[in-house]
Amino acid sequence: MNRVGTSKLTMSFLYVLLTVLAMIAVFPLIWIILSSFKSSGEMASNPLAFFPKSFTFTYYDRVLNNLHFTTNIKNSMLVSLSATLITIVVSSLAAYGIVRFFPKAGKKMTKLLITTYMFPPILLAVPYSIIIVKFGLVNTWTGLVITYLSFSIPYAIWMLTGFFQTVPIEIEEAARVDGAGQLRIFVGVVLPIVAPGVVATAIYTFINTWNEFLFALLLINSSAKMPISVALYSLTGSEILDWGEMMAASVIVIVPSIVFFMLIQKKIAGGLSDGSVK
């Protein structure tokens, strides 16, 4: 067999292997989705069955109406959007300032900022809880958003620094010659160029805050203010765990972020590649 035939055989084997691995990885998610449409009797009699005998939305009706998950979804949207908006505004200004005004010190600063991700969240749980208690922000969305910002802003600055470094200084100088001020140059010239990177950073921040669980569990103790991740965990505290409701709630929590990520993954990949600095 020649080299071309061997190469095609190898590629075919790799595609088959990757397809099998992808099916194994996605199987639990598909099983959860299908199980959420089973009837209560079918879930109790044959919970391991893959396909439901009849599709029903009973569990979704219970989760959204009886368990008031719509309120938890609104809470998560409010917290995630607030944290994402503040992160993008602050980190964009900080990253641009580092690149244009403090290039040498900026490299050391960004490395220092990214070290915040070296510490696991559970290690910082006690210090954060003490600080939030002292400021009287327990069981408030403000305290939760501030906690998320302490993690998301350093990482966003580190990411956006690479994007702003790709903007040629000659473009800004030409705009300055035309009479544009520094703020106008930043908003009207620089930001449109790095828009893919800003979008990628915003999406990454939103997904992280939407799925965050530990600090939401520690800082929010009111059911009316719980994010959706904590509301899902609260189902395990009931005396009798209804697995149908758990499946439906899990789908509501996980699937939207997965679908959203699949729709915009090309923009994320494009933004990240545009921001890479050789």
C-alpha positions in Angstrom: 0.0 0.0 0.0 1.4 3.4 -1.0 1.8 6.4 1.3 -1.5 8.1 0.0 -3.5 4.9 0.7 -2.0 4.6 4.2 -2.7 8.3 4.9 -6.4 7.9 3.9 -6.7 4.8 6.0 -5.2 6.5 9.0 -7.5 9.5 8.6 -10.6 7.2 8.2 -9.6 5.4 11.4 -9.2 8.7 13.3 -12.6 10.0 12.1 -14.3 6.8 13.2 -12.5 6.9 16.6 -13.4 10.6 17.1 -17.0 9.9 16.1 -17.2 7.0 18.7 -15.6 9.2 21.4 -18.0 12.0 20.6 -21.0 9.7 20.9 -19.8 8.4 24.2 -19.3 12.0 25.5 -22.7 13.2 24.4 -24.7 10.0 25.4 -25.3 11.1 29.0 -26.7 14.5 27.8 -29.0 12.9 25.3 -30.2 10.4 27.9 -31.0 13.2 30.3 -32.9 15.1 27.6 -35.0 12.1 26.6 -35.6 11.1 30.2 -37.0 14.5 30.9 -39.9 13.8 28.5 -40.9 10.5 30.1 -44.1 10.0 32.1 -43.8 9.6 35.9 -44.9 6.0 35.7 -42.3 5.2 33.0 -39.6 7.0 35.0 -40.4 4.9 38.1 -40.8 1.5 36.3 -38.0 1.6 33.8 -35.7 4.6 34.4 -32.8 3.2 32.3 -34.9 3.1 29.1 -33.3 5.3 26.5 -36.4 6.3 24.4 -39.6 7.3 26.1 -42.8 5.4 25.2 -44.7 8.7 25.1 -43.4 12.3 25.2 -44.8 14.5 27.9 -44.0 18.0 29.2 -45.3 17.2 32.8 -41.9 17.6 34.4 -41.2 20.9 32.7 -44.5 22.3 33.8 -43.7 21.3 37.4 -40.3 22.8 37.3 -41.3 26.1 35.7 -44.6 26.6 37.5 -44.6 24.7 40.7 -40.9 25.0 41.6 -40.8 28.6 40.2 -37.7 28.0 38.1 -38.7 31.0 35.9 -37.7 33.3 38.9 -34.3 31.5 39.2 -33.7 31.9 35.5 -34.4 35.6 35.7 -32.0 35.9 38.7 -29.3 34.1 36.7 -29.9 36.3 33.7 -29.7 39.5 35.9 -26.5 38.5 37.7 -24.8 37.1 34.5 -25.6 40.1 32.3 -24.6 42.6 35.0 -21.3 40.9 35.6 -20.6 40.5 31.9 -21.4 44.2 31.1 -19.3 45.6 33.9 -16.4 43.2 33.1 -16.4 44.2 29.4 -16.4 47.9 30.2 -13.8 47.8 32.9 -11.5 45.3 31.2 -11.7 47.0 27.8 -10.6 50.3 29.2 -7.9 48.6 31.4 -6.5 46.5 28.6 -6.3 49.5 26.2 -4.6 51.6 28.8 -2.1 48.9 29.5 -1.3 48.4 25.8 -1.0 52.1 24.9 0.2 53.8 28.0 2.0 51.2 30.1 3.3 48.6 27.6 6.3 47.4 29.6 4.7 47.4 33.0 1.5 46.1 31.4 3.1 42.7 30.6 4.1 42.2 34.2 0.7 43.4 35.4 -1.3 41.0 33.2 0.9 38.1 34.3 0.1 39.1 37.9 -3.6 39.4 37.2 -3.8 35.9 35.6 -2.2 34.4 38.7 -5.6 34.8 40.4 -6.7 31.8 38.5 -4.0 29.7 40.1 -6.1 29.5 43.3 -9.0 27.0 43.3 -12.3 28.7 44.2 -12.9 26.6 47.3 -9.6 28.0 48.7 -11.0 31.5 48.5 -14.5 30.7 49.8 -13.8 31.6 53.4 -12.0 34.9 52.8 -14.6 36.0 50.3 -17.4 35.0 52.7 -15.8 37.0 55.5 -15.4 40.1 53.3 -19.0 39.9 52.0 -20.4 39.5 55.5 -18.4 42.6 56.8 -19.7 44.7 54.0 -23.3 43.5 54.6 -23.7 42.1 51.2 -24.8 38.6 52.1 -27.9 37.4 50.2 -27.7 40.3 47.7 -27.1 40.2 44.0 -24.6 43.1 44.5 -22.3 40.9 46.6 -22.5 38.0 44.1 -21.8 40.3 41.2 -18.8 41.8 42.9 -17.5 38.3 43.7 -17.8 37.3 40.1 -16.0 40.5 38.9 -13.0 39.7 41.1 -12.5 36.6 38.9 -13.8 37.7 35.5 -12.1 41.1 35.2 -8.5 39.9 35.6 -9.0 37.1 33.0 -10.8 39.5 30.6 -8.0 42.0 30.9 -5.4 39.3 30.1 -7.5 38.2 27.0 -8.2 41.7 25.7 -4.6 42.8 26.0 -3.7 40.5 23.2 -6.5 41.9 21.0 -5.6 45.5 21.5 -2.0 44.8 20.7 -3.1 43.8 17.2 -4.4 47.4 16.5 -1.8 49.4 14.5 -0.9 52.6 16.2 -0.9 54.4 12.8 -4.7 54.1 12.7 -5.0 55.9 16.0 -2.5 58.6 14.9 -4.4 59.2 11.7 -7.6 59.6 13.7 -5.9 62.0 16.1 -4.6 64.1 13.2 -8.3 64.4 12.0 -9.1 65.9 15.4 -10.5 62.9 17.2 -10.0 62.8 21.0 -8.7 59.8 22.9 -12.2 58.6 24.0 -13.5 58.9 20.5 -10.6 57.0 19.1 -11.1 54.2 21.6 -14.9 54.0 21.0 -15.0 54.7 17.3 -11.8 53.3 15.9 -10.2 50.7 18.3 -13.3 48.9 19.6 -14.7 48.1 16.1 -11.4 46.5 15.2 -11.2 44.3 18.3 -15.0 43.6 18.3 -14.6 39.8 17.7 -12.3 39.6 20.8 -14.7 41.6 22.9 -17.6 39.4 21.9 -15.6 36.2 22.6 -14.6 37.6 26.0 -18.2 38.6 26.8 -19.5 35.2 25.9 -16.9 33.4 27.9 -17.7 35.6 30.9 -21.4 35.1 30.6 -21.2 31.3 30.4 -18.9 31.2 33.4 -21.1 33.3 35.6 -24.3 31.5 34.4 -22.8 28.1 35.4 -21.0 29.3 38.6 -22.3 27.4 41.7 -20.0 27.6 44.7 -20.2 31.3 45.6 -23.8 31.5 44.6 -24.5 28.7 47.1 -22.4 30.4 49.9 -23.7 34.0 49.4 -27.3 33.6 48.5 -29.7 31.9 51.0 -33.0 33.2 49.9 -35.0 31.0 47.4 -36.4 34.2 45.7 -32.8 35.3 44.9 -31.2 32.0 44.0 -29.5 31.6 40.6 -30.6 28.7 38.6 -27.5 26.6 39.4 -28.3 26.7 43.2 -32.0 26.1 42.5 -31.1 22.9 40.7 -29.0 21.8 43.6 -31.8 22.5 46.1 -33.9 19.8 44.4 -31.5 17.2 46.0 -32.5 18.4 49.5 -36.1 17.2 49.2 -37.2 14.2 51.2 -38.1 12.3 48.0 -36.0 13.1 45.0 -38.1 13.3 41.9 -35.7 12.3 39.1 -38.0 13.5 36.4 -38.0 17.0 37.8 -34.2 16.7 38.2 -33.8 15.8 34.6 -36.1 18.6 33.3 -34.3 21.1 35.5 -30.9 19.9 34.4 -32.0 20.4 30.8 -33.2 23.9 31.5 -29.8 24.8 33.1 -27.4 23.1 30.7 -28.9 22.9 27.2 -29.4 26.7 26.6 -25.7 27.4 27.3 -24.7 24.5 25.0 -26.9 25.6 22.2 -25.7 29.2 22.6 -22.1 28.1 22.5 -22.6 26.0 19.4 -24.2 28.9 17.6 -21.4 31.3 18.3 -18.4 29.0 18.5 -17.1 30.2 15.1 -17.0 33.8 16.4 -15.2 32.7 19.6 -12.6 30.8 17.6 -12.2 33.7 15.2 -11.9 36.2 18.0 -9.3 34.1 19.8 -7.2 33.6 16.7 -7.4 37.3 15.9 -6.1 38.1 19.4 -3.1 35.8 19.2 0.1 37.8 19.1 3.1 36.1 17.5 
